[in-house]
């Protein structure tokens, strides 16, 4: 860290000299422009104009499909570059794009919001993303992801109790929507990390919250995955097993209501900052853990019901992670329960 004195230049202008090494590394010369960005914490961000120009240049991702030899590799590369904020993609081959790779491209374009095929030839597929990150509010996106996870969860448990295979299949299909919201959230968060203007437009109050929301997004996507697993088990649950495990099923439904409340209340606490409720959520999670262990010991030899109990315990445990984030986020500000003061010398 270097210090510089503020100098008065004329009647209304002040100046500060720039470190020589930084000027050299940035490629600045006399007469070049620098951009000044006031930050919320009172600091001033200084950016060379040539760096700003590089950020505004459109980048294209070119993927050599000939080198994507493992199943799913091309699909994952597309997802990775999508979350990094790239808008233009070209999948190319020196000969002809294989049928398997074409299927991967078409499958993933239906699972990434705003991404579509704009041109296709035997040797090249061009994709374009039309998502404008500044059109989304981060809190609404988090709530939307939570609603999707909650819906999958509710439909899965209803399908289990009512032997509704069609509803179970609907819940399984809905998980793709959760993935879509998750990848969009990560795309927005990474864009906000690179560009403070985007962070302001999507409602990200502090840069440190990027980590919080990235974890919350991941937790919600994991909860949706566990709920999907319950839906798959529900579709396999037979009527004959239902008669034998009627009491066990009632106990599982009671456990599921507790687990459902855990992650829903934890999500509310992220936005309300209610430390009392978040702490209560963590205590309930302990009860769920004990109850799930008891059920596993008492359950008859029914692999499907035992798997569902395990999934419910995992959902509650994942929801508790959201509650911990809610507490940490709330403690950034002084409150009646915890005030932050300057230390006495």
TIDO-212977 format. One record per residue (C-alpha): residue in three letters; x, y, z. Coordinates in steps of 0.2 Angstrom, whole numbers, plus 5000, padded with zeros to 4 digits. Layout:
BEGIN
AlaXYZ...
//
This chain:
BEGIN
Unk500050005000Unk500650174995Unk500050345002Unk499950504992Unk499550684998Unk498050774990Unk498650934981Unk497551084977Unk497651134958Unk496751294955Unk495251354965Unk494051194964Unk495151054959Unk496250924969Unk497450804962Unk498350644968Unk499950574959Unk499850394953Unk501150264957Unk502450244943Unk502450054943Unk500550054942Unk500550174927Unk501750064918Unk500849904921Unk499249984915Unk500050044899Unk499550224903Unk500350374894Unk500250554896Unk498550614890Unk497650454893Unk495950444902Unk495550354918Unk493850324924Unk493350364942Unk491950254951Unk491450314969Unk491050154979Unk489750144993Unk491050125006Unk491750295003Unk493250234992Unk493650284974Unk493950154961Unk495150204947Unk495050114931Unk496150144915Unk495050184900Unk495850054889Unk495249924902Unk493549984901Unk493549964882Unk494149784884Unk492749744895Unk491449814883Unk492149714868Unk491049564864Unk491849394867Unk491449234858Unk491649064865Unk492248934852Unk492148754857Unk493048624847Unk491848474848Unk493148354841Unk494048364858Unk492448334869Unk492648144868Unk491748104885Unk489848104887Unk489148264894Unk490848354892Unk490148474878Unk488648514888Unk489548554904Unk490748674894Unk489248764887Unk488548784904Unk490148844912Unk490448974899Unk488549034901Unk488849054919Unk490349154916Unk489249284906Unk489749244888Unk488349284875Unk489049204859Unk489449024857Unk490148924842Unk490248734842Unk491448684828Unk492048524821Unk493448494808Unk492348364799Unk490548354805Unk489748374822Unk489148204829Unk487348164832Unk487748144851Unk488548324852Unk487048394842Unk485848314855Unk486848384869Unk486748564862Unk484948554859Unk484648474876Unk485548614886Unk484848754876Unk483148714883Unk483848714901Unk484848884900Unk483749044900Unk483949154885Unk485149034875Unk484548974858Unk485248914841Unk485449054828Unk486348954815Unk486748774811Unk487748684798Unk488548514798Unk490248584804Unk489648724815Unk488248774828Unk488048954833Unk487148994850Unk486649164856Unk486149214874Unk484849354875Unk484849374894Unk485049554900Unk485749534918Unk485149714922Unk483349654920Unk483349544935Unk483249584953Unk484249454963Unk483049444978Unk481649394966Unk482749274957Unk483149194974Unk481349184979Unk480849114962Unk482148974965Unk481448944982Unk479648924976Unk480248804962Unk481148694975Unk479648704987Unk478448654973Unk479448504968Unk479448454986Unk477648474989Unk477148384973Unk478348244977Unk477648214995Unk475848224988Unk476248104975Unk476947984988Unk475347994999Unk474147984985Unk474947864974Unk474947984960Unk476247934948Unk475848074935Unk476048204949Unk477748124953Unk478248134935Unk477748324934Unk478848354949Unk480348264941Unk480148374925Unk480048534935Unk481848504942Unk482448564925Unk481748734929Unk482648734946Unk484248704936Unk483848854924Unk483548974938Unk485148914947Unk486248934932Unk485549104928Unk485849164946Unk487649114945Unk487849204929Unk487149364937Unk488249344952Unk489849324942Unk489349474931Unk489049574946Unk490749524953Unk491549594937Unk490449744935Unk489949854950Unk488549934939Unk487749774936Unk487849734954Unk486849894958Unk485549864945Unk485149684951Unk485049744969Unk486649674976Unk487049784991Unk488749734996Unk490149634986Unk490349515000Unk488549454997Unk489049374981Unk489649224991Unk488049225002Unk486949214987Unk488049094977Unk487948974992Unk486049004994Unk485748964976Unk486748804977Unk485848754993Unk484148784984Unk484648684969Unk485248544980Unk483548544989Unk482648534972Unk483748384968Unk483348294984Unk481448334981Unk481648264964Unk482348104971Unk480848094983Unk479748114967Unk480647964958Unk480447854974Unk478547904975Unk478247844957Unk479047674962Unk478047654978Unk476847514976Unk475047494983Unk475547334992Unk476947425001Unk475747565006Unk474647445016Unk476147375026Unk476947545029Unk475447645033Unk476047705050Unk477747735044Unk477147835030Unk476147945042Unk477747975052Unk478648015036Unk477348145031Unk477548235048Unk479448235046Unk479248305029Unk478248455035Unk479548495048Unk480948485034Unk479948595022Unk479748725035Unk481548725039Unk482148795022Unk480648905019Unk480848995036Unk482749005033Unk482449085016Unk481249215024Unk482649255037Unk483849295023Unk482849445018Unk482049485035Unk483649465045Unk482749385060Unk484049305070Unk482849225082Unk481849135069Unk483449075060Unk484149015076Unk482548915079Unk482648845062Unk484348775067Unk483648695083Unk482248615073Unk483548535061Unk484248445076Unk482548375080Unk482348315062Unk484048235063Unk483548135079Unk481848095072Unk482548035055Unk483747915065Unk482347845075Unk481247815060Unk482647725051Unk482747605065Unk480847575066Unk480547575047Unk480147405040Unk481247335026Unk480647455013Unk482047535003Unk480947664996Unk480347735012Unk482047725020Unk482847825005Unk481447955007Unk481847985026Unk483648005021Unk483248135008Unk482148235020Unk483548235033Unk484748305019Unk483448435014Unk483348495032Unk485248495034Unk485448595018Unk484048715024Unk485048745040Unk486548805029Unk485348945023Unk484848985041Unk486749005045Unk486949125030Unk485449225036Unk486149245053Unk487849295047Unk487049425035Unk486049495048Unk487549515060Unk488349635047Unk487149775054Unk486949825072Unk485349775081Unk484649755098Unk485249585100Unk487049625094Unk487749805092Unk489449845083Unk490349985091Unk492150055089Unk493349985101Unk493850095116Unk495750145115
//
